[in-house]
């Protein structure tokens, strides 16, 4: 499957982005497929509660989650620790944010711990990285990562656009900002010489590794209204049309 890992950004509150993620899963995979919400800590369950998108009730087994717009869709919330060894059709990781209680959890890797542990970790947030790997591999289909656009997790910069990774930015840039990099929001998109073929890269490289293969975007940059990708010219069955660079994840099209 193309794009098994999707970073879905939000600017202020995560509610709208979370709603779009759940709708996307149901539309693409069906309402009978399970969704597992993962939080770095149990506190992340508050994101689901505060969103108002779910009906939440308690029973002897814990909290029961029901999506109001599709109550038949099986849903579960777990902390990443409790998810080890489990699997769901689709996974949504909550609170991918640079925060003390975000992911990585910045409390657990306090440097003082190295004085009391027999073998201190060499890499910063080493255990948190292992937990993140656990989280993104709990899915059969696709893992969505709810990402704070303004203060994303420090792990975010280690990923780049590829056949395995997709970035969805739901904020609407003004026309003046169309050539700004949608990932870091401070760099400019530039044409970069490649091996045999030029491509589009970010002026903040290597700090930002956002890239696209279609350089025609710079001639008339237009962002996809559904996912924040760019609309480019494509050829269909006997005609030309405009499609999203995030295809097949995003199937938005427009007439020429």
C-alpha positions as a printed Julia matrix, in Angstrom:
256×3 Matrix{Float64}:
   0.0    0.0     0.0
   1.23   3.48   -0.88
   1.38   5.91    2.04
   0.97   3.54    5.01
   2.15   6.41    7.24
   0.25   9.73    7.13
   1.08  12.84    9.18
  -2.1   14.92    9.41
  -1.54  18.46   10.69
  -3.75  20.94   12.51
  -3.2   24.58   13.5
  -5.25  25.31   16.62
  -7.54  22.57   17.93
  -7.2   18.95   16.69
 -10.97  18.36   16.43
 -11.48  19.06   12.72
  -8.34  17.18   11.68
  -9.34  14.21   13.83
 -12.81  14.2    12.26
 -11.33  14.24    8.74
  -9.0   11.36    9.61
 -11.84   9.17   10.89
 -14.03   9.98    7.88
 -11.14   9.22    5.54
 -10.62   5.8     7.15
 -14.31   4.91    6.97
 -14.67   6.13    3.35
 -11.62   4.2     2.16
 -11.72   1.01    4.21
 -15.36   0.68    5.3
 -17.29   1.29    8.5
 -16.71  -2.27    9.73
 -12.92  -1.87    9.94
 -11.5   -1.21   13.41
  -9.75   2.0    14.48
  -7.25   2.0    17.33
  -6.47   5.37   18.9
  -3.05   5.4    20.56
  -1.82   7.88   23.13
   1.64   8.18   24.61
  -0.1    8.39   27.98
  -3.67   7.79   29.13
  -4.03  11.58   29.35
  -4.31  11.69   25.54
  -7.77  10.14   25.88
  -8.9   13.67   26.76
  -8.39  14.64   23.1
 -11.17  12.23   22.13
 -13.41  13.38   24.96
 -13.03  17.09   24.27
 -13.57  16.73   20.53
 -17.29  16.03   20.88
 -17.04  13.6    17.97
 -17.54  10.48   20.06
 -20.03   9.06   22.5
 -18.03   7.74   25.43
 -19.42   5.46   28.13
 -17.83   3.45   30.93
 -18.2   -0.25   31.7
 -16.26  -2.93   33.62
 -13.76  -3.21   30.77
 -13.02   0.51   30.65
 -14.16   3.3    28.35
 -16.31   2.48   25.3
 -15.88   4.74   22.28
 -18.54   5.26   19.62
 -18.12   7.65   16.68
 -21.35   9.63   16.47
 -21.45   9.68   12.64
 -20.72   5.93   12.37
 -21.54   4.14   15.65
 -21.02   0.7    14.09
 -17.3    1.3    13.55
 -15.31  -0.57   16.24
 -13.01   1.81   18.12
 -10.58   1.46   21.0
  -8.19   3.74   22.88
  -4.97   2.42   24.42
  -1.69   3.81   25.6
   1.21   2.76   23.37
   2.61   0.59   26.18
  -0.61  -1.44   26.35
  -0.77  -1.86   22.57
   2.34  -4.03   22.3
   1.49  -7.27   20.5
  -1.93  -6.01   19.36
  -3.11  -5.04   15.88
  -6.0   -3.08   14.35
  -7.16  -2.36   10.81
  -6.21   1.31   11.16
  -4.34   3.3    13.79
  -4.51   6.96   14.81
  -1.67   8.28   16.99
  -2.8   11.26   19.07
  -0.83  14.26   20.36
   2.28  14.11   18.13
   3.5   17.31   19.68
   6.67  18.82   21.14
   5.48  18.97   24.72
   6.34  17.47   28.1
   3.34  15.15   27.75
   3.58  14.83   23.96
   5.35  12.16   21.91
   8.13  11.74   22.87
   7.18  12.11   26.49
   9.87  14.48   27.73
   9.52  13.47   31.35
  10.6    9.84   30.88
  14.05  10.63   29.43
  15.17  13.08   32.11
  19.04  13.15   32.04
  19.07  12.58   35.79
  17.92   9.0    35.09
  21.34   8.23   33.61
  22.85   8.55   37.07
  20.66   5.82   38.5
  20.48   3.45   35.5
  23.3    0.96   35.02
  23.4    1.46   31.23
  22.35   4.95   30.21
  21.02   5.32   26.66
  23.39   6.91   24.14
  20.64   8.44   21.97
  18.2   11.07   23.17
  14.73   9.64   23.72
  15.91   6.13   22.76
  13.1    4.36   24.61
  10.57   6.84   23.19
  11.77   5.98   19.67
  11.16   2.32   20.35
   7.66   3.14   21.59
   6.98   5.22   18.49
   8.01   2.27   16.32
   5.59   0.09   18.3
   2.82   2.64   17.7
   3.23   2.96   13.92
   3.4   -0.83   13.41
   0.1   -1.72   15.1
  -1.89  -1.32   11.86
  -2.92  -3.66    9.05
  -3.67  -0.78    6.65
  -2.53   2.73    7.53
  -1.3    4.75   10.52
  -2.47   8.36   10.83
  -0.46  10.68   13.08
  -2.31  13.72   14.45
   0.41  16.39   14.27
   0.57  19.88   15.77
   1.59  22.15   12.85
   2.99  24.87   15.1
   4.97  22.64   17.44
   5.35  19.14   15.98
   7.18  16.33   17.75
  10.97  16.43   17.5
  10.66  13.11   15.64
   8.71  14.81   12.83
  11.75  16.26   11.07
  13.2   12.78   10.57
  10.56  11.88    7.97
  10.35  12.98    4.33
   7.82  12.58    1.5
   8.13   9.13   -0.11
   6.12   6.14   -1.27
   5.7    5.28    2.42
   5.05   8.7     3.93
   2.45  11.37    3.22
   1.96  14.8     4.78
  -1.5   16.34    4.95
  -1.8   20.01    5.91
  -5.37  21.14    6.37
  -4.59  24.81    7.01
  -5.41  27.12    4.1
  -2.46  29.27    2.96
  -3.13  32.62    1.34
  -2.26  33.05   -2.33
   0.83  35.0    -1.25
   2.15  31.92    0.52
   1.5   29.34   -2.2
   5.2   28.63   -2.79
   6.0   28.32    0.89
   6.95  24.85    2.0
   3.8   23.27    3.49
   5.86  21.2     5.94
   8.08  23.74    7.73
   6.08  26.83    6.62
   9.19  29.04    6.62
  11.21  27.73    3.66
  10.53  28.39   -0.02
   9.95  25.68   -2.63
  12.82  25.66   -5.13
  13.83  23.75   -8.25
  16.75  21.51   -7.31
  19.11  19.73   -9.74
  18.85  15.95   -9.41
  20.45  12.91  -11.02
  19.0   13.12  -14.52
  15.91  15.03  -13.44
  15.28  18.17  -11.41
  12.83  18.16   -8.51
  11.29  20.53   -5.99
  12.89  20.89   -2.58
  12.71  23.18    0.43
  15.17  26.04    0.95
  15.54  24.88    4.56
  17.13  21.57    3.5
  18.57  19.54    5.25
  16.53  20.67    8.26
  13.39  20.25    6.17
  13.33  17.39    3.65
  10.03  18.11    1.91
  10.28  17.32   -1.83
   8.12  16.73   -4.91
   8.99  15.35   -8.33
   6.8   17.62  -10.51
   8.59  20.95  -11.02
   5.62  22.45  -12.92
   4.1   23.25   -9.53
   6.31  26.34   -9.33
   4.83  27.78  -12.54
   1.28  28.0   -11.16
   1.19  26.73   -7.57
  -2.28  25.69   -6.47
  -2.93  23.71   -3.3
  -5.37  20.84   -3.0
  -8.41  22.0    -0.96
  -8.75  18.55    0.63
  -5.26  17.64    1.86
  -2.89  20.58    1.33
  -0.91  18.85   -1.44
  -0.39  20.51   -4.82
  -2.57  20.21   -7.92
  -0.72  19.17  -11.08
  -1.63  18.38  -14.68
  -2.34  14.69  -15.33
  -3.49  12.67  -18.32
  -6.48  10.37  -18.03
  -8.33   8.26  -20.59
  -8.19  10.54  -23.58
  -8.22  13.82  -21.67
  -6.14  15.99  -19.37
  -7.22  16.93  -15.86
  -5.79  18.32  -12.62
  -4.98  15.92   -9.77
  -3.31  15.98   -6.36
   0.37  15.16   -5.77
  -0.74  13.01   -2.83
  -2.58  10.56   -5.12
  -3.59   7.77   -4.49
  -4.02   8.84   -0.88
  -5.96  11.9    -2.02
  -8.17  11.45   -5.08
  -9.22  15.1    -5.49
  -9.47  16.1    -9.17
 -10.55  19.15  -11.14
 -11.19  19.87  -14.78
  -8.48  21.7   -16.68
